[in-house]
Amino acid sequence: MSDQNDQKLADLATKISQDSASDAEYKEFFKGLNARLSEINKKVKEVKENNK
């Protein structure tokens, strides 16, 4: 994921923390967060496989 996408997630998180996010922004944030977590999980699995 690009730094731009990470920044977008950070901006959405800020809006959510300030209680000024719309429903669409909440959905976008969690969709992006889930995608990011999936990428992290893939990397963790790769590292675990490489360390066997």
N, CA, C and O atoms as a Maestro MAE file, in Angstrom:
{
 s_m_m2io_version
 :::
 2.0.0
}

f_m_ct {
 s_m_title
 :::
 protein
 m_atom[208] {
  # First column is atom index #
  i_m_mmod_type
  r_m_x_coord
  r_m_y_coord
  r_m_z_coord
  i_m_residue_number
  s_m_chain_name
  s_m_pdb_residue_name
  s_m_pdb_atom_name
  i_m_atomic_number
  :::
  1 25 0.849 -1.183 0.000 1 A "MET " " N  " 7
  2 3 0.000 0.000 0.000 1 A "MET " " CA " 6
  3 2 0.887 1.236 0.000 1 A "MET " " C  " 6
  4 15 1.950 1.267 0.621 1 A "MET " " O  " 8
  5 25 0.435 2.214 -0.689 2 A "SER " " N  " 7
  6 3 1.252 3.415 -0.822 2 A "SER " " CA " 6
  7 2 1.148 4.305 0.405 2 A "SER " " C  " 6
  8 15 0.220 4.193 1.207 2 A "SER " " O  " 8
  9 25 2.125 5.191 0.527 3 A "ASP " " N  " 7
  10 3 2.091 6.179 1.605 3 A "ASP " " CA " 6
  11 2 0.846 7.048 1.496 3 A "ASP " " C  " 6
  12 15 0.297 7.493 2.504 3 A "ASP " " O  " 8
  13 25 0.406 7.286 0.261 4 A "GLN " " N  " 7
  14 3 -0.793 8.106 0.038 4 A "GLN " " CA " 6
  15 2 -2.014 7.435 0.673 4 A "GLN " " C  " 6
  16 15 -2.833 8.102 1.305 4 A "GLN " " O  " 8
  17 25 -2.132 6.122 0.504 5 A "ASN " " N  " 7
  18 3 -3.250 5.394 1.103 5 A "ASN " " CA " 6
  19 2 -3.150 5.396 2.619 5 A "ASN " " C  " 6
  20 15 -4.161 5.527 3.310 5 A "ASN " " O  " 8
  21 25 -1.930 5.250 3.142 6 A "ASP " " N  " 7
  22 3 -1.732 5.313 4.591 6 A "ASP " " CA " 6
  23 2 -2.137 6.679 5.123 6 A "ASP " " C  " 6
  24 15 -2.742 6.778 6.191 6 A "ASP " " O  " 8
  25 25 -1.807 7.725 4.391 7 A "GLN " " N  " 7
  26 3 -2.172 9.081 4.815 7 A "GLN " " CA " 6
  27 2 -3.686 9.263 4.792 7 A "GLN " " C  " 6
  28 15 -4.258 9.906 5.672 7 A "GLN " " O  " 8
  29 25 -4.322 8.693 3.779 8 A "LYS " " N  " 7
  30 3 -5.782 8.790 3.694 8 A "LYS " " CA " 6
  31 2 -6.424 8.107 4.901 8 A "LYS " " C  " 6
  32 15 -7.376 8.629 5.480 8 A "LYS " " O  " 8
  33 25 -5.899 6.932 5.281 9 A "LEU " " N  " 7
  34 3 -6.405 6.242 6.466 9 A "LEU " " CA " 6
  35 2 -6.195 7.086 7.715 9 A "LEU " " C  " 6
  36 15 -7.081 7.181 8.565 9 A "LEU " " O  " 8
  37 25 -5.028 7.695 7.824 10 A "ALA " " N  " 7
  38 3 -4.727 8.542 8.984 10 A "ALA " " CA " 6
  39 2 -5.678 9.735 9.047 10 A "ALA " " C  " 6
  40 15 -6.157 10.094 10.122 10 A "ALA " " O  " 8
  41 25 -5.947 10.343 7.902 11 A "ASP " " N  " 7
  42 3 -6.869 11.482 7.858 11 A "ASP " " CA " 6
  43 2 -8.285 11.067 8.270 11 A "ASP " " C  " 6
  44 15 -8.967 11.782 9.003 11 A "ASP " " O  " 8
  45 25 -8.709 9.898 7.784 12 A "LEU " " N  " 7
  46 3 -10.036 9.405 8.157 12 A "LEU " " CA " 6
  47 2 -10.094 9.085 9.649 12 A "LEU " " C  " 6
  48 15 -11.099 9.362 10.304 12 A "LEU " " O  " 8
  49 25 -9.028 8.507 10.187 13 A "ALA " " N  " 7
  50 3 -8.972 8.203 11.623 13 A "ALA " " CA " 6
  51 2 -9.092 9.479 12.444 13 A "ALA " " C  " 6
  52 15 -9.745 9.490 13.487 13 A "ALA " " O  " 8
  53 25 -8.468 10.547 11.979 14 A "THR " " N  " 7
  54 3 -8.556 11.837 12.674 14 A "THR " " CA " 6
  55 2 -9.992 12.343 12.682 14 A "THR " " C  " 6
  56 15 -10.484 12.806 13.712 14 A "THR " " O  " 8
  57 25 -10.667 12.257 11.537 15 A "LYS " " N  " 7
  58 3 -12.066 12.702 11.469 15 A "LYS " " CA " 6
  59 2 -12.938 11.871 12.407 15 A "LYS " " C  " 6
  60 15 -13.815 12.400 13.090 15 A "LYS " " O  " 8
  61 25 -12.683 10.555 12.429 16 A "ILE " " N  " 7
  62 3 -13.460 9.672 13.300 16 A "ILE " " CA " 6
  63 2 -13.218 10.042 14.765 16 A "ILE " " C  " 6
  64 15 -14.162 10.099 15.553 16 A "ILE " " O  " 8
  65 25 -11.978 10.288 15.126 17 A "SER " " N  " 7
  66 3 -11.660 10.621 16.520 17 A "SER " " CA " 6
  67 2 -12.271 11.955 16.936 17 A "SER " " C  " 6
  68 15 -12.534 12.187 18.116 17 A "SER " " O  " 8
  69 25 -12.490 12.818 15.968 18 A "GLN " " N  " 7
  70 3 -13.110 14.120 16.251 18 A "GLN " " CA " 6
  71 2 -14.631 14.049 16.117 18 A "GLN " " C  " 6
  72 15 -15.327 15.058 16.229 18 A "GLN " " O  " 8
  73 25 -15.131 12.833 15.874 19 A "ASP " " N  " 7
  74 3 -16.568 12.594 15.742 19 A "ASP " " CA " 6
  75 2 -17.188 13.433 14.629 19 A "ASP " " C  " 6
  76 15 -18.327 13.885 14.744 19 A "ASP " " O  " 8
  77 25 -16.433 13.637 13.556 20 A "SER " " N  " 7
  78 3 -16.956 14.431 12.436 20 A "SER " " CA " 6
  79 2 -16.974 13.645 11.127 20 A "SER " " C  " 6
  80 15 -17.065 14.231 10.048 20 A "SER " " O  " 8
  81 25 -16.887 12.325 11.223 21 A "ALA " " N  " 7
  82 3 -16.864 11.492 10.017 21 A "ALA " " CA " 6
  83 2 -18.283 11.076 9.624 21 A "ALA " " C  " 6
  84 15 -19.137 10.841 10.479 21 A "ALA " " O  " 8
  85 25 -18.509 10.991 8.328 22 A "SER " " N  " 7
  86 3 -19.800 10.514 7.825 22 A "SER " " CA " 6
  87 2 -19.803 8.984 7.821 22 A "SER " " C  " 6
  88 15 -18.758 8.356 7.995 22 A "SER " " O  " 8
  89 25 -20.976 8.392 7.622 23 A "ASP " " N  " 7
  90 3 -21.068 6.934 7.539 23 A "ASP " " CA " 6
  91 2 -20.186 6.400 6.419 23 A "ASP " " C  " 6
  92 15 -19.527 5.373 6.581 23 A "ASP " " O  " 8
  93 25 -20.171 7.094 5.288 24 A "ALA " " N  " 7
  94 3 -19.350 6.658 4.150 24 A "ALA " " CA " 6
  95 2 -17.867 6.684 4.522 24 A "ALA " " C  " 6
  96 15 -17.103 5.808 4.115 24 A "ALA " " O  " 8
  97 25 -17.467 7.690 5.294 25 A "GLU " " N  " 7
  98 3 -16.064 7.777 5.704 25 A "GLU " " CA " 6
  99 2 -15.708 6.658 6.681 25 A "GLU " " C  " 6
  100 15 -14.608 6.109 6.618 25 A "GLU " " O  " 8
  101 25 -16.628 6.318 7.581 26 A "TYR " " N  " 7
  102 3 -16.397 5.178 8.473 26 A "TYR " " CA " 6
  103 2 -16.185 3.911 7.654 26 A "TYR " " C  " 6
  104 15 -15.244 3.156 7.900 26 A "TYR " " O  " 8
  105 25 -17.061 3.681 6.679 27 A "LYS " " N  " 7
  106 3 -16.962 2.485 5.837 27 A "LYS " " CA " 6
  107 2 -15.649 2.474 5.068 27 A "LYS " " C  " 6
  108 15 -14.987 1.440 4.977 27 A "LYS " " O  " 8
  109 25 -15.275 3.614 4.518 28 A "GLU " " N  " 7
  110 3 -14.027 3.719 3.763 28 A "GLU " " CA " 6
  111 2 -12.824 3.433 4.664 28 A "GLU " " C  " 6
  112 15 -11.885 2.748 4.260 28 A "GLU " " O  " 8
  113 25 -12.862 3.966 5.887 29 A "PHE " " N  " 7
  114 3 -11.771 3.755 6.840 29 A "PHE " " CA " 6
  115 2 -11.614 2.271 7.154 29 A "PHE " " C  " 6
  116 15 -10.509 1.735 7.073 29 A "PHE " " O  " 8
  117 25 -12.705 1.605 7.511 30 A "PHE " " N  " 7
  118 3 -12.605 0.205 7.897 30 A "PHE " " CA " 6
  119 2 -12.275 -0.694 6.709 30 A "PHE " " C  " 6
  120 15 -11.591 -1.704 6.873 30 A "PHE " " O  " 8
  121 25 -12.748 -0.343 5.527 31 A "LYS " " N  " 7
  122 3 -12.385 -1.098 4.324 31 A "LYS " " CA " 6
  123 2 -10.874 -0.981 4.079 31 A "LYS " " C  " 6
  124 15 -10.202 -1.974 3.801 31 A "LYS " " O  " 8
  125 25 -10.356 0.244 4.186 32 A "GLY " " N  " 7
  126 3 -8.922 0.459 4.006 32 A "GLY " " CA " 6
  127 2 -8.101 -0.201 5.090 32 A "GLY " " C  " 6
  128 15 -7.037 -0.759 4.823 32 A "GLY " " O  " 8
  129 25 -8.599 -0.138 6.325 33 A "LEU " " N  " 7
  130 3 -7.898 -0.758 7.444 33 A "LEU " " CA " 6
  131 2 -7.839 -2.273 7.266 33 A "LEU " " C  " 6
  132 15 -6.802 -2.889 7.512 33 A "LEU " " O  " 8
  133 25 -8.942 -2.870 6.842 34 A "ASN " " N  " 7
  134 3 -8.958 -4.310 6.601 34 A "ASN " " CA " 6
  135 2 -7.985 -4.698 5.497 34 A "ASN " " C  " 6
  136 15 -7.303 -5.717 5.605 34 A "ASN " " O  " 8
  137 25 -7.912 -3.902 4.442 35 A "ALA " " N  " 7
  138 3 -6.970 -4.179 3.355 35 A "ALA " " CA " 6
  139 2 -5.531 -4.111 3.872 35 A "ALA " " C  " 6
  140 15 -4.697 -4.949 3.530 35 A "ALA " " O  " 8
  141 25 -5.257 -3.110 4.694 36 A "ARG " " N  " 7
  142 3 -3.910 -2.937 5.258 36 A "ARG " " CA " 6
  143 2 -3.559 -4.104 6.179 36 A "ARG " " C  " 6
  144 15 -2.440 -4.615 6.136 36 A "ARG " " O  " 8
  145 25 -4.507 -4.525 7.007 37 A "LEU " " N  " 7
  146 3 -4.268 -5.658 7.902 37 A "LEU " " CA " 6
  147 2 -4.034 -6.943 7.110 37 A "LEU " " C  " 6
  148 15 -3.215 -7.771 7.507 37 A "LEU " " O  " 8
  149 25 -4.735 -7.115 6.007 38 A "SER " " N  " 7
  150 3 -4.520 -8.286 5.150 38 A "SER " " CA " 6
  151 2 -3.101 -8.298 4.599 38 A "SER " " C  " 6
  152 15 -2.457 -9.346 4.553 38 A "SER " " O  " 8
  153 25 -2.614 -7.129 4.179 39 A "GLU " " N  " 7
  154 3 -1.238 -7.030 3.681 39 A "GLU " " CA " 6
  155 2 -0.239 -7.380 4.776 39 A "GLU " " C  " 6
  156 15 0.729 -8.100 4.530 39 A "GLU " " O  " 8
  157 25 -0.469 -6.876 5.976 40 A "ILE " " N  " 7
  158 3 0.435 -7.150 7.098 40 A "ILE " " CA " 6
  159 2 0.431 -8.640 7.413 40 A "ILE " " C  " 6
  160 15 1.491 -9.226 7.637 40 A "ILE " " O  " 8
  161 25 -0.743 -9.260 7.433 41 A "ASN " " N  " 7
  162 3 -0.830 -10.692 7.713 41 A "ASN " " CA " 6
  163 2 -0.079 -11.516 6.672 41 A "ASN " " C  " 6
  164 15 0.572 -12.502 7.017 41 A "ASN " " O  " 8
  165 25 -0.163 -11.123 5.400 42 A "LYS " " N  " 7
  166 3 0.579 -11.819 4.342 42 A "LYS " " CA " 6
  167 2 2.078 -11.734 4.596 42 A "LYS " " C  " 6
  168 15 2.795 -12.726 4.465 42 A "LYS " " O  " 8
  169 25 2.551 -10.532 4.963 43 A "LYS " " N  " 7
  170 3 3.981 -10.343 5.238 43 A "LYS " " CA " 6
  171 2 4.416 -11.201 6.418 43 A "LYS " " C  " 6
  172 15 5.484 -11.813 6.379 43 A "LYS " " O  " 8
  173 25 3.598 -11.252 7.465 44 A "VAL " " N  " 7
  174 3 3.923 -12.056 8.649 44 A "VAL " " CA " 6
  175 2 4.039 -13.529 8.259 44 A "VAL " " C  " 6
  176 15 4.970 -14.213 8.686 44 A "VAL " " O  " 8
  177 25 3.105 -14.014 7.457 45 A "LYS " " N  " 7
  178 3 3.151 -15.408 7.011 45 A "LYS " " CA " 6
  179 2 4.409 -15.679 6.198 45 A "LYS " " C  " 6
  180 15 5.045 -16.720 6.365 45 A "LYS " " O  " 8
  181 25 4.776 -14.741 5.312 46 A "GLU " " N  " 7
  182 3 5.995 -14.899 4.511 46 A "GLU " " CA " 6
  183 2 7.224 -14.989 5.409 46 A "GLU " " C  " 6
  184 15 8.086 -15.844 5.208 46 A "GLU " " O  " 8
  185 25 7.300 -14.109 6.391 47 A "VAL " " N  " 7
  186 3 8.446 -14.099 7.305 47 A "VAL " " CA " 6
  187 2 8.502 -15.403 8.092 47 A "VAL " " C  " 6
  188 15 9.575 -15.984 8.255 47 A "VAL " " O  " 8
  189 25 7.356 -15.866 8.578 48 A "LYS " " N  " 7
  190 3 7.311 -17.124 9.327 48 A "LYS " " CA " 6
  191 2 7.787 -18.284 8.453 48 A "LYS " " C  " 6
  192 15 8.555 -19.130 8.910 48 A "LYS " " O  " 8
  193 25 7.334 -18.325 7.200 49 A "GLU " " N  " 7
  194 3 7.747 -19.391 6.284 49 A "GLU " " CA " 6
  195 2 9.247 -19.329 6.016 49 A "GLU " " C  " 6
  196 15 9.913 -20.363 5.958 49 A "GLU " " O  " 8
  197 25 9.772 -18.134 5.855 50 A "ASN " " N  " 7
  198 3 11.195 -17.969 5.569 50 A "ASN " " CA " 6
  199 2 12.073 -18.293 6.766 50 A "ASN " " C  " 6
  200 15 13.259 -18.580 6.601 50 A "ASN " " O  " 8
  201 25 11.513 -18.252 7.966 51 A "ASN " " N  " 7
  202 3 12.293 -18.512 9.175 51 A "ASN " " CA " 6
  203 2 12.212 -19.962 9.635 51 A "ASN " " C  " 6
  204 15 12.775 -20.311 10.673 51 A "ASN " " O  " 8
  205 25 11.526 -20.803 8.886 52 A "LYS " " N  " 7
  206 3 11.418 -22.223 9.265 52 A "LYS " " CA " 6
  207 2 12.689 -22.961 8.941 52 A "LYS " " C  " 6
  208 15 12.785 -24.163 9.188 52 A "LYS " " O  " 8
  :::
 }
 m_bond[207] {
  # First column is bond index #
  i_m_from
  i_m_to
  i_m_order
  :::
  1 1 2 1
  2 2 3 1
  3 3 4 2
  4 3 5 1
  5 5 6 1
  6 6 7 1
  7 7 8 2
  8 7 9 1
  9 9 10 1
  10 10 11 1
  11 11 12 2
  12 11 13 1
  13 13 14 1
  14 14 15 1
  15 15 16 2
  16 15 17 1
  17 17 18 1
  18 18 19 1
  19 19 20 2
  20 19 21 1
  21 21 22 1
  22 22 23 1
  23 23 24 2
  24 23 25 1
  25 25 26 1
  26 26 27 1
  27 27 28 2
  28 27 29 1
  29 29 30 1
  30 30 31 1
  31 31 32 2
  32 31 33 1
  33 33 34 1
  34 34 35 1
  35 35 36 2
  36 35 37 1
  37 37 38 1
  38 38 39 1
  39 39 40 2
  40 39 41 1
  41 41 42 1
  42 42 43 1
  43 43 44 2
  44 43 45 1
  45 45 46 1
  46 46 47 1
  47 47 48 2
  48 47 49 1
  49 49 50 1
  50 50 51 1
  51 51 52 2
  52 51 53 1
  53 53 54 1
  54 54 55 1
  55 55 56 2
  56 55 57 1
  57 57 58 1
  58 58 59 1
  59 59 60 2
  60 59 61 1
  61 61 62 1
  62 62 63 1
  63 63 64 2
  64 63 65 1
  65 65 66 1
  66 66 67 1
  67 67 68 2
  68 67 69 1
  69 69 70 1
  70 70 71 1
  71 71 72 2
  72 71 73 1
  73 73 74 1
  74 74 75 1
  75 75 76 2
  76 75 77 1
  77 77 78 1
  78 78 79 1
  79 79 80 2
  80 79 81 1
  81 81 82 1
  82 82 83 1
  83 83 84 2
  84 83 85 1
  85 85 86 1
  86 86 87 1
  87 87 88 2
  88 87 89 1
  89 89 90 1
  90 90 91 1
  91 91 92 2
  92 91 93 1
  93 93 94 1
  94 94 95 1
  95 95 96 2
  96 95 97 1
  97 97 98 1
  98 98 99 1
  99 99 100 2
  100 99 101 1
  101 101 102 1
  102 102 103 1
  103 103 104 2
  104 103 105 1
  105 105 106 1
  106 106 107 1
  107 107 108 2
  108 107 109 1
  109 109 110 1
  110 110 111 1
  111 111 112 2
  112 111 113 1
  113 113 114 1
  114 114 115 1
  115 115 116 2
  116 115 117 1
  117 117 118 1
  118 118 119 1
  119 119 120 2
  120 119 121 1
  121 121 122 1
  122 122 123 1
  123 123 124 2
  124 123 125 1
  125 125 126 1
  126 126 127 1
  127 127 128 2
  128 127 129 1
  129 129 130 1
  130 130 131 1
  131 131 132 2
  132 131 133 1
  133 133 134 1
  134 134 135 1
  135 135 136 2
  136 135 137 1
  137 137 138 1
  138 138 139 1
  139 139 140 2
  140 139 141 1
  141 141 142 1
  142 142 143 1
  143 143 144 2
  144 143 145 1
  145 145 146 1
  146 146 147 1
  147 147 148 2
  148 147 149 1
  149 149 150 1
  150 150 151 1
  151 151 152 2
  152 151 153 1
  153 153 154 1
  154 154 155 1
  155 155 156 2
  156 155 157 1
  157 157 158 1
  158 158 159 1
  159 159 160 2
  160 159 161 1
  161 161 162 1
  162 162 163 1
  163 163 164 2
  164 163 165 1
  165 165 166 1
  166 166 167 1
  167 167 168 2
  168 167 169 1
  169 169 170 1
  170 170 171 1
  171 171 172 2
  172 171 173 1
  173 173 174 1
  174 174 175 1
  175 175 176 2
  176 175 177 1
  177 177 178 1
  178 178 179 1
  179 179 180 2
  180 179 181 1
  181 181 182 1
  182 182 183 1
  183 183 184 2
  184 183 185 1
  185 185 186 1
  186 186 187 1
  187 187 188 2
  188 187 189 1
  189 189 190 1
  190 190 191 1
  191 191 192 2
  192 191 193 1
  193 193 194 1
  194 194 195 1
  195 195 196 2
  196 195 197 1
  197 197 198 1
  198 198 199 1
  199 199 200 2
  200 199 201 1
  201 201 202 1
  202 202 203 1
  203 203 204 2
  204 203 205 1
  205 205 206 1
  206 206 207 1
  207 207 208 2
  :::
 }
}
